[in-house]
């Protein structure tokens, strides 16, 4: 039952192996996709998830699969991901709600419209079907809105899916392809020698391996920091809601200043407040504050702050930063990061949607939830090998883009781990970009 929690029954409970060619830490869309593409090449893979597959942000996101508004360096990978989503939906043999219904960004003013021009140049360079439309075309496309808009940017080929169906379905496909998945099995630490990975220590014992991918979402930096690898990753709380089934207002996904919404497979809408996230201030927030200054200056009102995270969160003041391999780790103490949705944000969701569609019946919320988004200072992920520890790889900090781009990153990581050409320029996503003296270039906030 969504949202997933540790009360849900374990679906994948293989015993841990003595050794594995590759070990993946984290059972979200990135970890599962990487495992799937490694298995396609007959690589032995063990995926370890401290809680349940897709229980955190990989099932709690909006369900958008968009090329529109992407960072120029991300775009080729997400274009590949869109093709892979269609392929994998067929391979799964399950209905994951995948539909090509488009993504639309609404503009209230001509200045907002002008702000779309940067992406239009990127779209043209990649032959995307993205286009700008005027206010009259917006009214025809989404009739019934109470507000008039100056126009919109639209990408009809963008898609949507139900993440709580899609990622577990990919996991089942991976198992059928030979991947060993073990839920309720936290990785406590890495075993390294002579600057290389030798094994992982789990709560159930040791697995010998020469290759480890850390794809733990909001938890990645906590595990990596224990081994001397610092990444300026923080996590922000995002509140989301689902309505009861209702008449269709628009088939695709739409965002404007106050509200974002998309049609769901069950006949309702997934809703979120426009650009409102909450950062719990903790030790890592102070440690990495300077790296976030460019993004804060560019978008000073995009995030609210709370002085401390609830106990057990990755950057809570009381969360241990070090522990022994035979000690219970923070990952076991919180199997599923399940934040309470924000009351303020839920009120904004209802107000924003009801105001936009004032002529419709007031919306009724069926389910509400929140997730912790693994964010980076420049709003693009780390997708790299760790130079200081041979055999250690990282794919994290998806910054709210992970679901849509997931299969693309998974395919890239699978080839990176095997030492193959990835087919994409990954310079933008290198870990070393955060080294002292390097300039941080924030990606688009669309």
TAVEN-V723215 format. One record per pair of residues at least 24 apart in sequence whose ideal C-beta (glycine too) atoms are under 10 Angstrom apart, sorted by sequence separation. I is the first residue (numbers start at 1). J is the second residue. If there is no record, write none. Layout:
i = {I/I}
j = {J/J}
This chain:
i = {20/21/22/23/24/25/26/27/29/130/131/190/242/243/244/245/275/279/281/282/285/310/313/341/346/373/374/375/381/393/19/20/21/22/23/24/25/27/28/29/33/105/107/129/130/131/182/187/243/244/276/277/278/279/280/281/282/312/343/345/373/374/375/20/27/28/32/107/129/130/242/243/275/276/277/278/279/280/281/282/313/341/342/373/374/383/391/17/19/20/26/27/28/31/102/103/105/107/108/128/129/130/187/241/242/243/275/276/277/278/279/280/281/282/288/310/341/373/20/27/28/29/30/107/128/129/130/241/242/243/274/275/276/278/280/281/287/340/341/342/373/374/381/385/17/27/28/29/104/106/128/129/187/241/242/280/286/310/340/341/371/373/383/384/16/26/28/29/123/128/186/197/240/241/279/280/284/285/309/310/339/340/341/383/27/28/107/240/241/278/282/284/338/339/385/14/16/26/29/106/123/187/239/240/241/282/283/338/339/384/385/397/14/28/63/65/120/186/190/239/240/280/282/283/337/338/339/383/63/65/68/69/104/119/189/190/238/239/280/281/282/283/337/338/385/395/397/12/63/65/68/116/188/192/238/280/282/284/337/394/66/67/68/69/106/113/114/116/117/119/187/190/192/279/280/281/282/283/306/12/66/68/104/112/113/116/186/189/190/239/280/282/284/394/65/104/112/113/115/188/189/238/239/283/304/10/64/66/102/106/108/111/112/113/190/237/238/239/383/12/108/109/110/112/113/236/237/238/304/10/11/12/106/108/109/110/112/236/237/304/383/385/10/11/107/108/109/235/236/237/384/401/8/9/10/106/107/108/236/237/383/384/387/388/6/8/75/106/107/235/236/382/387/399/6/7/8/104/106/107/234/235/383/384/385/386/387/5/6/72/105/106/107/234/383/384/385/386/4/5/8/37/69/72/75/79/105/106/234/235/381/382/383/384/4/33/36/68/71/75/79/104/105/106/234/380/381/382/383/384/4/6/69/70/72/73/79/104/105/235/380/382/384/4/5/69/72/75/76/103/104/105/234/235/378/382/4/33/68/71/72/75/103/104/233/234/378/382/2/3/4/29/36/67/70/102/103/104/232/382/2/3/69/70/72/75/102/103/231/232/234/376/380/4/69/72/102/103/104/230/234/4/33/36/67/68/101/102/103/232/233/234/378/3/4/67/70/100/101/102/103/232/377/378/2/3/100/101/102/103/230/231/232/234/315/376/377/2/70/100/101/102/225/230/232/234/314/376/67/100/101/225/232/280/313/68/99/100/232/314/67/68/69/98/99/278/378/380/67/68/97/98/99/222/225/378/379/380/67/97/98/99/221/309/377/378/379/380/97/98/278/376/377/378/379/380/96/97/277/377/378/379/95/96/97/221/236/237/276/278/376/377/379/95/96/97/98/221/236/237/278/376/379/96/97/98/236/276/277/96/97/234/236/237/273/276/89/95/96/94/95/96/273/89/94/96/237/273/276/303/86/92/96/237/272/273/276/85/92/94/95/96/235/273/274/82/94/271/273/274/82/85/92/93/94/237/272/273/276/82/89/92/271/272/273/79/81/88/91/92/94/235/271/273/274/91/92/93/94/235/271/273/78/89/92/93/234/235/272/273/295/299/85/88/89/92/233/234/271/272/295/296/298/88/91/233/271/295/93/292/294/295/69/92/269/292/293/294/295/68/85/88/91/291/292/68/69/91/291/292/68/290/291/67/68/261/269/288/289/66/68/69/259/260/288/67/68/258/259/66/67/160/222/223/258/259/261/66/67/160/222/259/260/261/271/278/280/65/66/159/160/221/222/258/259/260/277/64/65/66/158/159/219/220/221/226/258/259/269/271/278/64/65/158/218/219/226/257/258/259/261/268/277/63/64/65/156/218/225/226/256/259/261/268/269/277/279/63/64/155/217/218/222/225/226/258/259/268/269/270/271/62/63/65/154/155/216/222/258/259/268/277/63/64/222/268/63/154/165/237/239/241/256/266/62/63/65/238/239/240/61/63/152/160/162/235/237/239/254/261/264/59/60/61/63/144/152/160/162/226/237/238/239/59/60/145/152/160/161/162/226/235/237/238/239/241/249/58/59/144/145/160/237/239/240/241/57/58/59/61/143/144/223/239/240/243/59/142/143/149/163/222/223/238/239/243/249/250/58/59/142/162/222/223/237/241/249/54/55/58/59/141/142/145/147/222/239/240/241/54/58/142/147/160/219/239/243/54/141/145/147/219/246/249/54/55/58/142/219/241/54/55/141/247/53/54/246/247/53/54/216/219/246/52/54/138/53/54/246/53/219/246/52/53/206/218/244/245/217/243/244/53/243/244/245/49/203/241/243/244/201/202/203/242/243/244/277/47/201/203/241/242/243/200/201/203/241/242/199/203/241/242/47/202/240/241/242/47/53/55/201/203/240/241/45/202/203/239/240/241/53/202/239/240/52/238/239/240/45/47/48/49/51/52/238/239/45/46/47/48/49/50/51/189/237/238/29/32/33/36/39/40/44/45/46/47/48/49/50/51/189/191/237/238/28/32/35/36/39/42/43/44/45/46/47/48/49/50/51/188/189/190/236/237/238/31/32/35/38/39/42/43/44/45/46/47/48/49/50/188/189/235/236/237/29/30/32/33/36/37/39/40/48/49/50/188/189/235/236/29/32/33/36/39/40/47/48/49/50/187/188/189/234/235/236/28/32/35/36/38/39/46/48/188/234/235/236/27/31/32/34/35/36/37/38/39/188/189/234/235/27/29/32/33/36/38/39/188/233/234/29/32/35/36/186/187/188/233/234/28/31/32/35/36/186/188/231/232/233/234/291/299/302/27/35/112/186/187/188/232/233/298/34/35/112/186/231/232/294/295/297/35/104/185/186/232/288/294/296/298/299/27/32/185/186/291/293/294/295/298/102/104/105/106/108/184/186/233/292/294/295/32/101/102/103/104/105/106/107/108/186/233/291/31/101/102/103/104/105/106/107/108/232/290/292/295/100/101/102/103/104/105/106/184/231/48/50/99/100/101/102/103/104/183/50/99/106/218/219/221/231/27/46/48/106/217/218/220/24/27/48/105/217/218/219/231/12/27/46/48/217/218/11/22/23/24/58/217/218/229/27/104/216/224/228/229/12/48/58/103/215/227/229/2/4/11/12/20/56/57/102/228/229/2/3/11/14/25/26/46/56/57/101/221/227/228/233/2/12/25/56/101/220/224/227/235/238/1/2/12/17/24/46/56/229/231/233/234/236/4/11/16/23/45/48/99/233/236/14/15/17/25/44/224/227/229/231/232/14/16/45/47/50/97/99/231/233/12/14/15/23/49/97/98/12/13/14/43/45/47/48/97/106/214/215/224/12/13/14/16/50/96/97/11/12/13/15/95/224/275/12/13/14/223/10/11/12/13/213/214/224/10/12/38/221/223/9/10/23/211/212/220/8/10/25/38/220/221/23/62/220/221/6/23/25/61/63/212/219/220/6/35/57/60/62/213/214/215/216/217/218/20/23/34/56/60/61/211/212/213/214/215/216/217/218/19/20/35/60/210/211/212/213/214/215/216/217/18/34/57/210/211/212/213/214/215/217/31/33/209/210/211/212/213/214/30/31/32/213/215/16/23/30/31/23/24/30/31/68/217/16/23/29/30/31/69/16/18/19/20/22/23/24/25/26/28/30/66/68/215/16/17/18/19/20/21/22/23/24/25/26/27/28/29/64/65/15/16/18/19/20/21/22/23/24/25/26/27/28/64/66/197/15/16/17/18/19/20/21/22/23/24/25/26/27/28/30/63/16/17/19/20/22/23/24/25/26/62/64/215/255/17/20/24/26/195/197/26/62/195/196/197/198/25/26/195/196/197/215/25/195/196/197/215/64/192/194/195/196/197/26/192/195/213/25/62/64/192/215/25/62/63/190/192/62/63/192/213/231/63/190/213/230/233/63/190/229/232/213/231/213/230/164/212/64/211/63/211/224/62/146/147/163/232/61/62/146/147/62/145/146/147/61/145/146/147/144/145/146/144/145/146/142/144/145/146/142/144/145/143/144/167/170/174/3/166/170/163/167/2/163/166/170/163/166/161/161/163/160/159/158/106/60/60/50/56/60/50/51/55/56/57/50/51/55/56/49/50/55/56/48/50/51/52/55/56/50/51/52/50/51/49/50/51/49/50/51/153/103/77/74/25/74/77/71/73/74/71/72/60/62/71/74/59/60/61/70/71/60/59/60/61/57/58/60/57/56/57/55/56/57/56/57/56/85/88/85/88/81/85/87/84/85/86/81/82/84/85/88/122/78/81/82/84/85/74/77/81/83/84/74/80/81/82/83/119/78/79/81/82/84/118/74/78/80/81/84/119/6/7/8/71/77/78/80/81/118/6/7/78/79/80/81/115/5/6/71/74/75/77/78/81/115/116/5/70/74/77/78/80/81/115/4/6/69/76/77/80/3/5/4/70/74/77/3/66/70/74/77/64/61/64/66/67/3/62/65/66/67/61/64/65/66/58/61/63/64/65/57/61/62/63/65/105/61/62/65/57/60/61/80/30/58/59/80/57/58/61/77/28/57/77/76/77/58/76/77/54/76/77/74/30/73/73/77/30/73/73/74/73/74/72/73/71/71/34/34/33/3/31/2/3/4/30/1/3/30/2/3/28/3/23/28/30/22/24/25/26/29/33/45/74/26/28/37/71/73/74/22/24/25/36/40/43/71/72/30/33/34/37/38/45/71/72/29/30/33/34/37/38/41/70/71/28/29/32/33/36/37/40/41/43/69/70/28/29/30/31/32/33/34/35/36/37/38/39/43/69/71/29/30/33/34/37/38/41/69/70/29/30/33/34/37/38/41/69/28/29/30/32/33/34/35/36/37/68/30/31/33/34/35/38/41/29/30/33/34/37/38/66/29/33/34/37/31/34/30/34/24/24/22/24/22/21/22/21}
j = {44/45/46/47/48/49/50/51/53/154/155/214/266/267/268/269/299/303/305/306/309/334/337/365/370/397/398/399/405/417/44/45/46/47/48/49/50/52/53/54/58/130/132/154/155/156/207/212/268/269/301/302/303/304/305/306/307/337/368/370/398/399/400/46/53/54/58/133/155/156/268/269/301/302/303/304/305/306/307/308/339/367/368/399/400/409/417/44/46/47/53/54/55/58/129/130/132/134/135/155/156/157/214/268/269/270/302/303/304/305/306/307/308/309/315/337/368/400/48/55/56/57/58/135/156/157/158/269/270/271/302/303/304/306/308/309/315/368/369/370/401/402/409/413/46/56/57/58/133/135/157/158/216/270/271/309/315/339/369/370/400/402/412/413/46/56/58/59/153/158/216/227/270/271/309/310/314/315/339/340/369/370/371/413/58/59/138/271/272/309/313/315/369/370/416/46/48/58/61/138/155/219/271/272/273/314/315/370/371/416/417/429/47/61/96/98/153/219/223/272/273/313/315/316/370/371/372/416/97/99/102/103/138/153/223/224/272/273/314/315/316/317/371/372/419/429/431/47/98/100/103/151/223/227/273/315/317/319/372/429/102/103/104/105/142/149/150/152/153/155/223/226/228/315/316/317/318/319/342/49/103/105/141/149/150/153/223/226/227/276/317/319/321/431/103/142/150/151/153/226/227/276/277/321/342/49/103/105/141/145/147/150/151/152/229/276/277/278/422/52/148/149/150/152/153/276/277/278/344/51/52/53/147/149/150/151/153/277/278/345/424/426/52/53/149/150/151/277/278/279/426/443/51/52/53/149/150/151/279/280/426/427/430/431/50/52/119/150/151/279/280/426/431/443/51/52/53/149/151/152/279/280/428/429/430/431/432/51/52/118/151/152/153/280/429/430/431/432/51/52/55/84/116/119/122/126/152/153/281/282/428/429/430/431/52/81/84/116/119/123/127/152/153/154/282/428/429/430/431/432/53/55/118/119/121/122/128/153/154/284/429/431/433/54/55/119/122/125/126/153/154/155/284/285/428/432/55/84/119/122/123/126/154/155/284/285/429/433/54/55/56/81/88/119/122/154/155/156/284/434/55/56/122/123/125/128/155/156/284/285/287/429/433/58/123/126/156/157/158/284/288/59/88/91/122/123/156/157/158/287/288/289/433/59/60/123/126/156/157/158/159/288/433/434/59/60/157/158/159/160/287/288/289/291/372/433/434/60/128/158/159/160/283/288/290/292/372/434/126/159/160/284/291/339/372/128/159/160/292/374/128/129/130/159/160/339/439/441/129/130/159/160/161/284/287/440/441/442/130/160/161/162/284/372/440/441/442/443/161/162/342/440/441/442/443/444/161/162/342/442/443/444/161/162/163/287/302/303/342/344/442/443/445/162/163/164/165/288/303/304/345/443/446/164/165/166/304/344/345/165/166/303/305/306/342/345/159/165/166/165/166/167/344/161/166/168/309/345/348/375/159/165/169/310/345/346/349/159/166/168/169/170/309/347/348/157/169/346/348/349/158/161/168/169/170/313/348/349/352/159/166/169/348/349/350/157/159/166/169/170/172/313/349/351/352/170/171/172/173/314/350/352/158/169/172/173/314/315/352/353/375/379/166/169/170/173/314/315/352/353/376/377/379/170/173/315/353/377/176/375/377/378/153/176/353/376/377/378/379/153/170/173/176/376/377/154/155/177/377/378/155/377/378/155/156/349/357/376/377/155/157/158/348/349/377/157/158/348/349/157/158/251/313/314/349/350/352/158/159/252/314/351/352/353/363/370/372/158/159/252/253/314/315/351/352/353/370/158/159/160/252/253/313/314/315/320/352/353/363/365/372/159/160/253/313/314/321/352/353/354/356/363/372/159/160/161/252/314/321/322/352/355/357/364/365/373/375/160/161/252/314/315/319/322/323/355/356/365/366/367/368/160/161/163/252/253/314/320/356/357/366/375/162/163/321/367/163/254/265/337/339/341/356/366/163/164/166/339/340/341/163/165/254/262/264/337/339/341/356/363/366/162/163/164/166/247/255/263/265/329/340/341/342/163/164/249/256/264/265/266/330/339/341/342/343/345/353/163/164/249/250/265/342/344/345/346/163/164/165/167/249/250/329/345/346/349/166/249/250/256/270/329/330/345/346/350/356/357/166/167/250/270/330/331/345/349/357/163/164/167/168/250/251/254/256/331/348/349/350/164/168/252/257/270/329/349/353/165/252/256/258/330/357/360/166/167/170/254/331/353/167/168/254/360/167/168/360/361/168/169/331/334/361/168/170/254/170/171/363/171/337/364/171/172/325/337/363/364/337/363/364/174/364/365/366/171/325/363/365/366/324/325/326/365/366/367/400/171/325/327/365/366/367/325/326/328/366/367/325/329/367/368/174/329/367/368/369/175/181/183/329/331/368/369/174/331/332/368/369/370/183/332/369/370/183/369/370/371/177/179/180/181/183/184/370/371/178/179/180/181/182/183/184/322/370/371/163/166/167/170/173/174/178/179/180/181/182/183/184/185/323/325/371/372/163/167/170/171/174/177/178/179/180/181/182/183/184/185/186/323/324/325/371/372/373/167/168/171/174/175/178/179/180/181/182/183/184/185/186/324/325/371/372/373/166/167/169/170/173/174/176/177/185/186/187/325/326/372/373/167/170/171/174/177/178/185/186/187/188/325/326/327/372/373/374/167/171/174/175/177/178/185/187/327/373/374/375/167/171/172/174/175/176/177/178/179/328/329/374/375/168/170/173/174/177/179/180/329/374/375/171/174/177/178/328/329/330/375/376/171/174/175/178/179/329/331/374/375/376/377/434/442/445/171/179/256/330/331/332/376/377/442/179/180/257/331/376/377/439/440/442/181/250/331/332/378/434/440/442/444/445/174/179/332/333/438/440/441/442/445/250/252/253/254/256/332/334/381/440/442/443/181/250/251/252/253/254/255/256/257/335/382/440/181/251/252/253/254/255/256/257/258/382/440/442/445/251/252/253/254/255/256/257/335/382/200/202/251/252/253/254/255/256/335/203/252/259/371/372/374/384/181/200/202/260/371/372/374/179/182/203/260/372/373/374/386/168/183/202/204/373/374/168/179/180/181/215/374/375/386/185/262/374/382/386/387/171/207/217/262/374/386/388/162/164/171/172/180/216/217/262/388/389/163/164/172/175/186/187/207/217/218/262/382/388/389/394/164/174/187/218/263/382/386/389/397/400/164/165/175/180/187/209/219/392/394/396/397/399/168/175/180/187/209/212/263/397/400/179/180/182/190/209/389/392/394/396/397/180/182/211/213/216/263/265/397/399/179/181/182/190/216/264/265/180/181/182/211/213/215/216/265/274/382/383/392/181/182/183/185/219/265/266/181/182/183/185/265/394/445/183/184/185/394/182/183/184/185/385/386/396/183/185/211/394/396/183/184/197/385/386/394/183/185/200/213/395/396/199/238/396/397/183/200/202/238/240/389/396/397/184/213/235/238/240/391/392/393/394/395/396/199/202/213/235/239/240/390/391/392/393/394/395/396/397/199/200/215/240/390/391/392/393/394/395/396/397/199/215/238/391/392/393/394/395/396/398/213/215/391/392/393/394/395/396/213/214/215/396/398/200/207/214/215/208/209/215/216/253/402/202/209/215/216/217/255/203/205/206/207/209/210/211/212/213/215/217/253/255/402/204/205/206/207/208/209/210/211/212/213/214/215/216/217/252/253/204/205/207/208/209/210/211/212/213/214/215/216/217/253/255/386/205/206/207/208/209/210/211/212/213/214/215/216/217/218/220/253/207/208/210/211/213/214/215/216/217/253/255/406/446/209/212/216/218/387/389/219/255/388/389/390/391/219/220/389/390/391/409/220/390/391/392/410/260/388/390/391/392/393/223/389/392/410/223/260/262/390/413/224/261/262/389/391/262/263/392/413/431/264/391/414/431/434/265/392/431/434/416/434/417/434/369/417/270/417/270/418/431/270/354/355/371/440/270/271/355/356/272/355/356/357/272/356/357/358/356/357/358/357/358/359/356/358/359/360/357/359/360/359/360/403/406/410/240/403/407/402/406/242/403/406/410/404/407/403/404/406/404/404/404/356/337/338/329/335/339/330/331/335/336/337/331/332/336/337/331/332/337/338/331/333/334/335/338/339/334/335/336/335/336/335/336/337/336/337/338/446/404/381/379/331/380/383/378/380/381/379/380/369/371/380/383/369/370/371/380/381/371/371/372/373/370/371/373/371/371/372/371/372/373/373/374/374/403/406/404/407/401/405/407/405/406/407/403/404/406/407/410/444/401/404/405/407/408/398/401/405/407/408/399/405/406/407/408/444/404/405/407/408/410/444/401/405/407/408/411/446/334/335/336/399/405/406/408/409/446/335/336/407/408/409/410/444/335/336/401/404/405/407/408/411/445/446/336/401/405/408/409/411/412/446/336/338/401/408/409/412/336/338/338/404/408/411/338/401/405/409/412/400/398/401/403/404/341/400/403/404/405/400/403/404/405/398/401/403/404/405/398/402/403/404/406/446/403/404/407/400/403/404/423/374/402/403/424/402/403/406/422/374/403/423/423/424/406/424/425/403/425/426/424/381/424/425/429/383/426/427/428/428/429/428/429/428/429/393/395/395/367/395/367/368/369/395/367/369/396/369/370/395/371/391/396/398/391/393/394/395/398/402/414/443/396/398/407/441/443/444/393/395/396/407/411/414/442/443/402/405/406/409/410/417/443/444/402/403/406/407/410/411/414/443/444/402/403/406/407/410/411/414/415/417/443/444/403/404/405/406/407/408/409/410/411/412/413/414/418/444/446/405/406/409/410/413/414/417/445/446/406/407/410/411/414/415/418/446/406/407/408/410/411/412/413/414/415/446/409/410/412/413/414/417/420/409/410/413/414/417/418/446/410/414/415/418/413/416/413/417/410/413/414/417/417/417/418/418}
